[in-house]
Amino acid sequence: MSVLPDNLVRYRKFIGFMLKYWNSDLFHQTAATALDENENEERDSEVYDQTPEELVDDLKKMGPTYIKLGQLLSTRPDLLPDAYLQALATLQDDVPPIPYDEVHKIVEEEIGTRISKAFSFFSEEPLASASIGQVHKATLRSGKPVAVKVQRPGIRKQFLDDLDTLKELADFAVKHTQVAKKYAFDEVLAELRHILLQELDYVREGQNLMTLGENLAEYKNIIVPQPVLDYSSSRVLTMDFIQGTKITSISPLKRLENNLSPLVDELVDAYLKQLITDGFVHADPHPGNVHLTGDNKIALIDLGMVAKFTPSMQEKLLQLLIALSQNDGEASADVLLSMSEAGEEADLKNFKNTINHLVMDSQNTKAYQMQTGRLLIQMNRVAAENGIHISVEVNILGKILLNMDQIVAVLEPEFDLRKAIREHVNKMMRSKMYHEMKPENLFALALQTKNLAENLPQRLNKISENLANNNFRMKIDAIDEKRWTDGFQKVANRITLGLIIAAMIIGASMLMSVPSPFMIFGYPGLAIIFFLIAAAGGIALSYTILFKDE
């Protein structure tokens, strides 16, 4: 692993962070968990050297790449206690703004015209500043207010350089340490790289805004700002300006003066539609990306991170949400297992029992208790502890619900999220059935039926002919044939070698009585040589059988 001068700062920053946490109780606990070295049922109640807030602050100091890495780790409940997962899930960056001169230059380069020609007003002070970019308020020549999102200069190179450095270190760690293999450091970094490249492409984000806006058009109180494509590029995104307040910043008086329960219900319904019907989800609904407008509407902004689910995964998530809403622990465990990979050492019985207890213990919870997302995080941890690898979509769902818990708790603390899911189940199922009955889907089904009808007579005729001629064969992969034959071959080789050793010992014994001029230790030399060879072979064979064979 080469250390280049340009990388020294990045290596020093990372090594300094690791030196602080390497000997901490938090690291040792998570390492032991990853290696299954101890029981960790009570680890959430333990006190560690570094608090969740301290970990978040350290990641902020490390820079934007590590902030995004922390956000990604918030979806890994098999590694960290709940308090740290929740702190990482709300991790947001707060960095100094880009100087206006640079903003001015970037915007004009990207949109291909002068700012004064495209906008009648362009604020020099940003509305918000984050690690990837910052947002300025502006007004088009038509009089329409817009928000202009400008990407930081050099941010792509900074992210990729940091990721390359982390990849070198992660590859080295995975190659030489068991902990890094169990943590799958290389896979975490690959996922982080994919997420960051998507967030750095504002053209893709503009397309995401249009897709989500179209999908949620039926919800009158849910707003998705639409892009102005003529003034957008891969580094500049111009979109509708929405005047609002962060959900977490609304005052208690606002809640008292307004009944926000219907609005919360509509928000929950909108997210269920994204998850179950559309398969296209705003995957980062932390409070900073969800605003409440002055006329009590909810705006979903920042669609750099979206999740896409296949139709089969949508059905699994629907089954899981139904089971959770009905407090059915057994059904929840069965659905989770159907979308998971279980190793040979997996303890399915303990997994089902623990999931059932978790679901039963979390019945009748209110929004302010924030149990729904936390419940899925606990389920992921239980799966990891029992040798079961749950699909990554469940992690994504857990992160979404964890953020939704915070939003709903602020707007309507007494809101019953599970009850709301139950009430929307019929609507979701009808919507899915309607979607599946669309003409294009029926046409595909008719085409498959036609192909089956055409090929069925020929296949039946071939089967009956093989049966009549006694040529019918069935192939069953019940055992590993190669391993089976290799085992027999090993047994045969051992028997043969044993016979040869025995023959050499007998031959050596017979040669003892034959006079010979060649003597060793006063005995016939040839007999002694055969005996020593046989003894060495016997010892080697015994050692292999006792200590090497599986």
C-alpha positions in Angstrom: 0.0 0.0 0.0 1.7 3.2 -1.2 1.6 6.4 0.8 1.8 9.4 -1.6 2.5 12.9 -0.4 -0.9 14.1 -1.6 -2.5 11.5 0.6 -0.6 12.3 3.8 -3.3 14.6 5.2 -6.1 12.1 4.5 -4.1 9.3 6.1 -3.2 11.4 9.1 -6.9 12.4 9.6 -8.1 8.8 9.4 -5.4 7.4 11.6 -6.0 10.1 14.2 -9.7 9.1 14.3 -8.8 5.4 14.6 -6.3 6.0 17.4 -9.0 7.7 19.4 -11.6 4.9 18.9 -9.3 1.8 18.6 -9.0 1.2 22.3 -12.5 2.4 23.2 -15.2 0.2 24.8 -17.5 1.0 21.9 -15.0 -0.4 19.3 -14.3 -3.5 21.4 -18.0 -4.1 21.9 -18.8 -3.8 18.2 -15.8 -5.9 17.2 -16.8 -8.6 19.6 -20.4 -8.5 18.2 -19.1 -8.8 14.7 -17.1 -11.8 15.6 -19.8 -13.4 17.8 -17.4 -13.5 20.8 -19.8 -12.5 23.5 -23.5 -12.0 24.3 -24.7 -8.5 23.5 -28.2 -8.5 24.7 -27.6 -5.7 27.2 -25.1 -3.6 25.2 -27.7 -0.9 24.5 -27.7 0.0 28.3 -23.9 0.1 28.6 -22.0 3.3 28.9 -19.1 3.7 26.5 -16.0 6.0 26.4 -17.5 8.1 23.6 -21.1 9.3 23.6 -23.2 9.2 20.5 -23.0 13.0 20.3 -19.2 12.9 20.5 -19.0 10.3 17.7 -21.2 12.6 15.5 -19.0 15.6 16.2 -15.9 13.7 15.3 -17.3 12.6 12.0 -18.3 16.2 11.2 -14.7 17.3 11.9 -13.4 14.5 9.6 -15.2 16.1 6.6 -18.1 15.4 4.2 -17.1 11.9 3.1 -17.1 10.7 6.7 -20.4 12.4 7.4 -21.9 10.4 4.6 -20.2 7.3 5.9 -21.8 7.9 9.3 -25.2 8.2 7.7 -24.6 4.9 5.9 -23.5 3.2 9.1 -26.8 4.3 10.6 -28.4 1.5 8.6 -26.1 -1.2 10.1 -27.8 -2.2 13.3 -25.6 -5.3 13.5 -22.7 -3.1 14.4 -23.7 -0.3 16.8 -26.1 0.2 19.8 -29.4 2.0 19.2 -28.4 5.3 20.7 -25.5 5.6 18.2 -27.6 4.4 15.3 -30.2 7.1 16.0 -27.5 9.8 16.4 -25.9 8.8 13.1 -29.3 8.7 11.3 -29.8 12.4 12.1 -26.3 13.3 11.2 -26.3 16.5 9.1 -23.4 18.6 8.0 -23.0 22.3 8.7 -20.1 23.9 6.7 -19.0 27.4 5.8 -20.7 28.8 2.7 -19.1 29.1 -0.7 -18.0 32.7 -1.5 -20.5 34.4 -3.7 -17.8 35.1 -6.4 -17.4 31.3 -6.9 -21.1 30.7 -6.9 -21.5 33.4 -9.5 -18.8 31.8 -11.7 -20.2 28.3 -11.3 -23.8 29.2 -12.2 -22.8 31.2 -15.3 -20.5 28.4 -16.5 -23.2 25.7 -16.0 -26.3 27.5 -17.4 -24.4 29.1 -20.2 -25.6 32.6 -19.7 -25.1 35.6 -17.3 -27.0 35.5 -14.0 -28.4 38.9 -14.7 -29.9 37.6 -17.9 -31.4 34.5 -16.4 -32.6 35.9 -13.1 -34.0 39.2 -12.1 -32.8 38.6 -8.5 -30.1 36.3 -7.1 -29.4 36.4 -3.4 -25.7 36.5 -2.4 -26.5 35.0 1.0 -27.2 31.2 0.9 -30.4 29.8 2.4 -28.5 26.7 3.5 -25.0 25.3 3.2 -24.1 21.6 3.2 -21.1 19.5 2.3 -22.1 18.9 -1.3 -23.6 22.2 -2.1 -25.6 25.2 -1.0 -28.9 26.8 -1.9 -29.6 30.4 -2.9 -32.9 32.1 -3.4 -33.5 33.7 -6.8 -36.3 35.0 -9.1 -36.7 34.1 -12.7 -37.3 36.8 -15.3 -40.9 35.6 -15.4 -41.2 36.6 -11.7 -41.3 33.0 -10.4 -39.3 32.5 -7.2 -36.8 29.6 -7.4 -34.1 27.9 -5.3 -30.8 27.4 -7.0 -28.6 24.6 -5.6 -24.9 25.0 -6.4 -22.4 22.2 -6.1 -19.2 23.0 -4.2 -16.1 23.4 -6.5 -13.8 20.4 -6.2 -16.2 18.4 -4.0 -16.3 15.4 -6.5 -12.6 15.1 -6.4 -12.5 15.4 -2.6 -15.0 12.7 -2.2 -13.3 10.3 -4.6 -9.9 11.0 -3.1 -11.2 10.2 0.4 -12.9 7.1 -0.9 -9.8 5.9 -2.7 -7.8 6.4 0.5 -10.5 4.5 2.5 -10.5 1.8 -0.1 -6.8 1.2 0.2 -7.1 0.9 4.0 -10.2 -1.2 3.9 -8.7 -3.7 1.4 -5.7 -4.0 3.6 -7.8 -4.5 6.7 -10.1 -7.1 4.9 -7.1 -9.0 3.7 -5.4 -9.1 7.1 -8.1 -8.9 9.9 -11.1 -11.0 10.7 -13.0 -8.0 12.1 -12.9 -6.2 8.7 -14.1 -9.3 6.9 -17.0 -9.7 9.3 -17.9 -6.0 9.0 -17.6 -6.2 5.2 -15.7 -2.9 5.1 -15.2 -3.1 1.4 -18.9 -3.6 0.7 -19.9 -0.7 2.9 -17.5 1.6 1.0 -18.7 0.3 -2.4 -22.3 1.2 -1.3 -21.1 4.6 -0.1 -19.4 5.3 -3.4 -22.6 4.5 -5.3 -24.7 6.7 -3.1 -22.3 9.7 -3.3 -22.0 9.5 -7.1 -25.8 9.7 -7.3 -26.0 12.6 -5.0 -23.3 14.5 -7.0 -25.4 14.3 -10.2 -27.9 17.1 -10.1 -29.4 16.0 -13.4 -30.4 12.7 -11.8 -31.8 14.6 -8.8 -33.9 16.7 -11.1 -35.3 13.6 -12.7 -36.1 12.2 -9.2 -38.0 15.4 -8.3 -40.2 15.0 -11.4 -40.8 11.3 -10.8 -41.8 11.8 -7.2 -43.9 14.9 -8.0 -45.8 12.8 -10.5 -46.3 9.9 -8.2 -47.6 12.1 -5.4 -49.7 14.4 -7.5 -52.9 13.1 -5.8 -51.8 14.3 -2.4 -52.9 17.9 -2.2 -51.0 18.6 1.0 -47.7 17.1 -0.1 -45.5 19.3 -2.2 -42.4 18.2 -4.2 -40.5 21.2 -5.8 -40.1 20.7 -9.6 -36.9 21.5 -11.5 -36.4 24.3 -14.0 -34.6 22.3 -16.6 -33.4 25.2 -18.7 -31.3 26.5 -15.8 -30.1 23.1 -14.4 -27.0 21.0 -15.1 -25.0 18.3 -13.3 -23.6 21.0 -10.9 -26.5 23.4 -10.7 -30.1 22.6 -9.9 -32.8 25.3 -10.2 -36.2 24.3 -8.7 -39.4 25.8 -7.3 -38.8 27.8 -4.1 -40.9 26.7 -1.2 -41.1 28.9 1.9 -41.3 26.6 4.9 -39.8 25.6 8.2 -38.0 22.5 9.2 -40.4 20.1 10.8 -38.3 20.0 14.0 -38.4 23.8 14.3 -42.1 24.3 14.5 -43.3 25.8 17.8 -45.7 24.0 20.2 -48.1 26.8 19.7 -48.4 25.9 16.1 -49.5 22.4 17.1 -52.0 23.7 19.5 -53.5 26.1 17.0 -53.8 23.6 14.2 -55.0 20.0 14.0 -52.0 18.4 12.2 -53.3 14.8 12.5 -54.9 14.7 9.0 -51.6 16.1 7.6 -49.6 13.4 9.3 -52.0 10.7 8.1 -51.6 12.0 4.5 -47.8 12.0 4.9 -47.8 8.4 6.1 -50.1 7.4 3.3 -47.8 9.1 0.8 -44.8 7.1 2.0 -46.7 3.9 2.0 -47.6 4.5 -1.6 -44.0 5.2 -2.4 -42.9 1.9 -0.7 -45.7 -0.4 -1.8 -47.2 0.9 -5.0 -44.5 2.9 -6.8 -41.3 1.2 -5.6 -39.7 4.7 -5.8 -39.0 6.2 -2.4 -37.6 9.5 -1.0 -34.9 7.6 1.0 -33.6 10.4 3.2 -36.6 12.0 4.9 -34.6 13.4 7.9 -36.2 16.5 9.4 -33.9 18.8 7.5 -35.4 17.5 4.2 -39.1 17.8 5.3 -40.5 21.3 5.7 -43.9 22.6 6.9 -45.2 25.5 4.8 -47.1 28.5 6.1 -50.4 27.0 4.8 -49.8 23.7 6.6 -48.5 21.6 3.7 -45.5 19.3 3.8 -42.7 19.8 1.3 -40.3 17.0 0.5 -37.0 18.3 -0.7 -33.5 17.1 -1.5 -34.0 13.9 -3.6 -30.3 13.1 -4.1 -30.9 9.8 -2.4 -33.8 7.6 -3.5 -34.5 3.9 -3.1 -36.0 1.7 -5.8 -37.8 -1.6 -5.0 -38.7 -4.4 -7.3 -42.3 -5.6 -7.5 -41.5 -8.8 -5.6 -39.8 -6.7 -2.9 -42.8 -4.4 -2.7 -45.0 -7.4 -1.9 -42.6 -8.5 0.8 -42.5 -5.1 2.4 -46.3 -4.9 2.2 -46.6 -8.3 4.0 -44.1 -7.1 6.6 -45.9 -3.8 7.3 -49.3 -5.6 7.5 -47.8 -8.1 10.1 -46.3 -5.2 12.1 -49.5 -3.2 12.0 -51.4 -6.3 13.3 -48.8 -6.9 16.0 -48.2 -10.4 14.5 -44.7 -11.4 15.6 -44.7 -14.8 14.0 -45.9 -13.5 10.6 -43.2 -10.7 10.8 -40.5 -13.3 11.4 -41.7 -15.5 8.5 -41.7 -12.5 6.1 -38.2 -11.5 7.2 -36.9 -15.0 6.7 -38.5 -15.1 3.2 -36.4 -12.1 2.2 -33.2 -13.1 4.0 -30.2 -15.5 3.6 -29.6 -17.9 6.5 -26.3 -19.5 7.0 -25.7 -23.1 8.1 -25.3 -22.0 11.7 -28.4 -19.8 11.8 -30.6 -20.3 14.8 -34.1 -19.9 13.2 -36.0 -20.9 16.4 -34.4 -18.3 18.5 -34.8 -15.7 15.8 -38.5 -16.3 15.5 -39.0 -16.3 19.3 -37.1 -13.1 19.8 -38.9 -11.3 16.9 -42.2 -12.4 18.3 -41.3 -10.9 21.7 -40.1 -7.7 20.2 -43.4 -7.2 18.3 -45.5 -8.1 21.3 -43.6 -5.8 23.6 -44.0 -2.8 21.3 -47.8 -2.9 21.0 -49.9 0.2 21.5 -47.0 2.6 21.1 -47.5 6.3 20.3 -45.5 8.5 17.9 -43.6 10.2 20.7 -42.1 6.9 21.8 -40.6 6.5 18.3 -40.8 2.7 18.2 -41.5 1.7 14.6 -38.1 2.5 13.0 -36.3 1.3 16.2 -38.2 -2.0 16.0 -36.9 -2.7 12.5 -33.4 -1.8 13.7 -33.7 -4.3 16.6 -35.0 -6.9 14.1 -31.9 -6.4 12.0 -29.7 -6.8 15.0 -31.5 -10.0 16.1 -31.0 -11.4 12.6 -27.3 -10.7 12.7 -26.9 -12.3 16.1 -28.6 -15.4 14.8 -26.6 -15.9 11.6 -29.2 -14.4 9.3 -28.5 -11.8 6.7 -31.6 -9.7 6.1 -32.1 -8.0 2.7 -30.7 -4.4 2.5 -34.2 -3.2 1.6 -35.2 -3.8 5.2 -32.3 -1.6 6.4 -33.5 1.1 4.0 -37.1 0.8 5.3 -35.8 0.9 8.9 -33.9 4.2 8.2 -36.9 5.7 6.5 -39.2 4.8 9.4 -36.7 6.0 12.0 -36.8 9.4 10.4 -40.5 9.3 10.0 -40.9 8.6 13.7 -39.1 11.8 14.5 -41.3 13.8 12.0 -44.6 12.3 13.2 -43.5 12.7 16.9 -43.1 16.5 16.3 -46.3 17.0 14.4 -48.6 14.7 16.3 -47.0 13.0 19.4 -50.1 10.9 20.1 -50.4 9.6 16.5 -50.7 5.8 16.2 -48.5 4.9 13.2 -49.5 1.2 13.3 -53.2 2.0 13.3 -52.7 4.3 10.3 -50.9 1.5 8.4 -53.8 -0.9 9.2 -56.3 1.7 7.9 -54.3 2.1 4.7 -53.7 -1.6 4.0 -56.9 -2.1 2.0 -56.2 0.9 -0.1 -52.6 -0.2 -0.8 -53.8 -3.7 -1.7 -56.5 -2.4 -4.0 -54.0 -0.1 -5.7 -51.6 -3.0 -6.3 -54.3 -5.2 -7.7 -55.4 -2.4 -10.0 -51.8 -1.9 -11.1 -51.4 -5.6 -11.8 -54.7 -5.6 -13.8 -53.5 -2.9 -16.2 -53.8 -3.8 -19.9 -50.0 -4.1 -20.4 -49.7 -6.6 -17.5 -52.7 -8.6 -18.7 -51.2 -8.7 -22.2 -47.9 -10.1 -20.8 -49.9 -12.7 -18.9 -51.8 -13.6 -22.0 -48.6 -13.9 -24.0 -47.1 -16.3 -21.4 -50.3 -18.4 -21.4 -50.2 -18.5 -25.2 -46.6 -19.8 -25.1 -47.5 -22.4 -22.5 -50.5 -23.6 -24.6 -48.4 -23.8 -27.7 -45.5 -25.8 -26.1 -47.6 -28.0 -23.8 -48.6 -30.7 -26.3 -45.1 -31.2 -27.6 -43.7 -31.4 -24.0 -46.3 -33.9 -22.9 -45.7 -36.0 -26.0 -42.0 -36.1 -25.3 -42.5 -37.0 -21.7 -44.9 -39.9 -22.6 -42.5 -41.1 -25.3 -39.6 -41.3 -22.8 -41.7 -43.1 -20.3 -42.8 -45.7 -22.9 -39.2 -46.3 -24.0 -37.9 -46.4 -20.4 -35.7 -43.3 -21.1 -37.3 -41.0 -18.5 -34.6 -39.6 -16.2 -34.8 -37.3 -13.2 -31.8 -35.3 -12.0 -31.9 -34.5 -8.2 -29.2 -32.3 -6.7 -29.6 -33.8 -3.2 -25.9 -34.1 -2.4 -22.6 -32.6 -3.6 -21.5 -35.4 -6.0 -17.9 -34.1 -6.3 -17.4 -33.9 -2.6 -19.0 -37.4 -2.3 -16.7 -39.0 -4.8 -13.7 -37.1 -3.5 -14.4 -38.5 0.0 -14.5 -42.1 -1.4 -11.3 -41.5 -3.3 -9.6 -40.2 -0.1 -10.8 -43.3 1.8 -9.5 -45.6 -0.9 -6.1 -43.8 -0.9 -5.8 -44.1 2.8 -6.6 -47.9 2.8 -4.1 -48.4 0.0 -1.4 -46.5 1.8 -2.1 -48.4 5.0 -1.7 -51.7 3.2 1.6 -50.6 1.7 2.9 -49.5 5.1 1.8 -52.8 6.6 3.5 -54.7 3.7 6.7 -52.8 4.3 6.7 -53.6 8.0 6.1 -57.3 7.3 8.8 -57.3 4.6 11.2 -55.6 7.0 10.5 -58.3 9.6 11.2 -61.1 7.2 14.4 -59.5 6.0 15.7 -59.4 9.6 16.4 -63.2 9.4 18.3 -62.9 6.0 22.1 -62.6 6.5 23.5 -59.4 4.8 26.9 -57.7 4.7 25.1 -54.3 4.8 24.3 -53.7 8.5 22.8 -50.7 10.5 22.9 -50.7 14.3 23.8 -54.4 14.1 20.7 -55.3 12.0 20.3 -56.0 8.2 20.4 -52.5 6.6 17.7 -53.0 4.0 15.3 -54.2 6.7 16.0 -51.2 8.9 15.5 -48.8 5.9 12.1 -50.4 5.1 11.1 -50.2 8.7 12.0 -46.5 9.1 10.2 -45.6 5.9 7.1 -47.5 7.1 7.3 -45.9 10.6 7.5 -42.4 9.1 4.6 -43.1 6.7 2.5 -44.5 9.6 3.2 -41.5 11.8 2.4 -39.0 9.0 -0.9 -40.8 8.1 -1.9 -40.9 11.8 -1.3 -37.2 12.2 -3.3 -36.4 9.1 -6.2 -38.5 10.2 -6.3 -37.1 13.7 -5.6 -33.4 13.1 -6.2 -32.6 9.4 -9.3 -34.5 8.3 -12.7 -32.6 8.4 
